[in-house]
Amino acid sequence: MRSYKKVNPLLSGVTASKNNKGLLLLNTSISGDVYVEMVNYDNTITGVTYSIGSATPSIGTPSFPNYNLIPFNVRKWVDSSGIGIIGFELY
């Protein structure tokens, strides 16, 4: 299990620090998608889209967690849905 000692806010679309060890995304609104760019071991970039559930799911809708922990070096993330997801760099 990985542990983190420091947390810094990271806004959507802002380039992250080169020495981060992960990213924590929190959703306090409705469900939405987030695009994340991760740095590979050879310094190439891989982009992945994640779905993050709503803070208060309604009855009959699939229940997803309203957070996402990405334990990899992240270059940047973008709130694709524009719903107000909060991001934190982890060190």
HELIX and SHEET records of a PDB file:
SHEET    1   A 4 VAL A   7  PRO A   9  0                                        
SHEET    2   A 4 ILE A  86  LEU A  90 -1                                        
SHEET    3   A 4 GLY A  22  LEU A  26 -1                                        
SHEET    4   A 4 TYR A  67  ILE A  70 -1                                        
SHEET    1   B 3 ILE A  45  ILE A  52  0                                        
SHEET    2   B 3 GLY A  32  VAL A  39 -1                                        
SHEET    3   B 3 VAL A  74  ASP A  79 -1                                        
END                                                                             
